[in-house]
């Protein structure tokens, strides 16, 4: 059966999210999710008429392509750095790559898979300050929401993935996989960053 590049990226990304929620090896999660990101990043300008991929490239350039690809290149190459080691935390970089891949996939397909929807909801619920989500019109609800976020952050490590797995179960049970589920902030917008033709890291 023929498999398109888009389908391959979606399957890799979904698998990476499932592995992440199951607390499997983060190196494998990183490899799969970045492979999906790279396919989607390359496909976007060929499938879409807007310049979102240039905006995204500008944002990543601000972070530094070398830093963004640090773990990916470590896991792919050993010809020039056979003695290199990973010596600092990289889970945030893994989450960032998953998030960017979900955005690209959603903009290309106008849809989410249950895995993507669960990750998207979970990361926004637990990091509202980073996504600049507008406050709820009901002050009491907003206060309760903020308190619940702090409560979730206090969970011991063994319980941190209870919520995302519950969200995944919920979205899998929806007839449309959660595609009609909406919350403020779903329409992702990015400030335009200067475009660069710099090669985005080693292939």
N, C-alpha and C positions, 0 to 999 in steps of 0.2 A: 504494500500500500504506500502510495506517495505521501511524503511528509514535507510540508512547506517550511521555509525558514521561520515564519511567524509561529506556526504550530510547534516547531521544535523549541523556540524560545519560551513559549507559554508552558510547555510541558516541563522544561528545565526549571523555570521559575516556580511553578506550582510544587514540584518535587522539593526544591530548596526550602520553600516555606514549610512544607509538611515536616521535613527533617529538622528544621529549626524549632518548630513548635514541639516536636518530639524530643528535643534536647539531644539530638544526635551530634556527631562530630562537626564543629563549627568550620573546620577547614573544608570539609565536603560541601557544606552549605554555601560557603564563600565561592568556591570554584563553580558550582552550578549556577548560582545567582549572577555572578559576573559574566559567565558565558552567555546567559540569557540577555543581560544588559547590553553586551557588546553587539549581539545580533540585532536587537531592537534599536540601538543607537545608530547602527549602520543602515538599517532599513528605513528609519524615519524620514530622512530627506528624500528618499526615493519613492515613498508612498504618500507623503503629505506635502501640500503646497505651502504650509506656513513655515516659519523659521524657528520653531520651538527648539529643535536640536541644536541650533546655534546658540540660543539662550542658555541651554543646558551645558553646552560645551564651555561657554564663557564662565558659568558658575563653577564648573569643575576646574577650570584653569585658575580661578581665584584660590581654590583649595590646593591646587597643584596636581597636575596629572600624575607626576611621579609618586606623590603620596597616595593619591586615589588608587593607583594600580600597584601599590607596594606589595600587598599580600598576594594579589593575583599573579604578579610576575614571579614572586618567590615560589609559588606553587606550580608554575609552568616551566621555569628555566633553571638550569644549573651550570650552563657552559661557562659563564663569566664570574660566577659567585658561588662556587661549590661549598664554601664554608660559612655562608651567610645563615643567620638564625633569626627567628621572629622573637623580638625582645620586648614588645609592648602590646598592650591590649588592642584588639582590632574588631571587636563585636560591633562597635558603632559604625565602622566602615562597611561591615557586612550589611547592617540594617540600611545604611544609606544607599548601597547598591541595589538592594531589593526594592526600596522605595522608588528610586529613579526608574528602575525597570518596570514597575507597576504603572507609573505615570506614563511612560512611553507606550506600553501595551494598551492602556486605556484610551489614550489619545488616538492610537491607530485603529482600534477595534470598537471604541465606544462601549466597551463591556469589561466586566470583571469576572474572574473565576471566583468560586467560594474562597479559595486559598488567598487570592489577592485581596478580596474584600475583607477577610478576617484580619490580615496583616495591616491593611490600611486603617481599619477602625481601631485596632489595638494600639498602633503606634500613635495615632492622633489622640486617643483617649488618655494615654499615659504620658504624652508630651505636648499638652495643649499650648504651652508657652512657645514652643519652637514652630508651631504651625500657625500661630497668631489667629486662633479661632475666635470669631466674634462671641461675646458673652450672650447667654440666653436672656431673653426679654423678661423672664421671671427671676428676680434677684434671689429668691429662696432656692429655686432649682439650681441656679448657677453656683450658689454657695455650697449646696449639697454635692454638686458635681465636683467642685474643687476639693472638697473634703474627701470625696471618694478617691480622687486621683492620689492624694497624699496617702490615703489608706493602702491603695494598691502598691505604692512605692515602698511601703513598709513590709510587704510580704517577704518571708524568707525565701532564699533562692529556689528551694524545692517546690514552692507554690507559685512562682512567677508566671508560669505558662498555663495556669488554670483558666485565666480569662481568654487568651487567644484561642485555646482549644475549644472552649465553650462557644466562642464566636464562630469558629470554623464549623462546628456541629450545627449551629443555628443557620448559617448561610447555606450549608449543604441541604438543609431541609426546605429551603425556599424554592418555589418552582422556577424562579429565574436566577437562582444562585446568588441573590442579593443585589442584583443590578438596579432595582428600583429603590433600594434603601438609600436614603439621602440624609446628610447632615451638613450644616454650614461648614464651608471650607473644602467641600468636595471638588469644587471648580478650581483646581490648582492654577495659580498664576505666579509667574516668576518675573522679578525685575530684570529688565534687559541688561545683559552684561556684554561688554565688547567682544565681538567675534574674533577668534584667532584661527589661523590655519595651522597652528602648531600640531604636530602629530600627536594624537591622544595616547601616548604610551606605546610600549612595544606590543605588537600583535601576538 
